[in-house]
């Protein structure tokens, strides 16, 4: 599903060049649960942005579902993000004045689904993440763990080919974090492909595969 060969990313600030990724090779198969762990400044966010088609590599080859991402323009990349990738962020990124239902419905509005199909999908996915009884609640009426479940439901509602999670438990207490990780495990067992980016090496125990990223290079494979 994901094939990266000699991926480099260089940021040119005008005065200096910063090499965030220095030749990353990474393969992720359909149905994998992969954790990418590394300290702050290791290049994790840059790698996530490239995997998620939010940015392009400066050099190297990135293929997603046998498509060479470097050949796509911004509109095509946007379409790939909407269709193939579900994002889960540390800060949830929920619309504060919209209900859980409306937050999850948002990707379906962009996809142009009818009202009836949207309702069926949203109600199903909120039930799947255990929030059927909270669909009319706004984010300020939800706990941190519930907010992250809404974010996961939003990531899932379009049936993406891959779920990309960036520090998904970073703002949660231990109990809520473990609950969210169990939800990811359940989703993986249901056949979802998951890539999780984290600074916490303990998170690798939840996933099937893991790699360690340091100074823009992968230093270790399958470290869990």
Helices and strands as residue ranges (DSSP letters): E 2-12, E 17-28, E 33-37, H 44-51, E 59-64, E 67-68, G 69-71, H 74-84, E 85-88, H 100-111, H 115-128, G 132-134, G 139-141, H 144-156, E 162-166, H 174-189, E 194-198, G 201-206, E 209-214, E 217-221
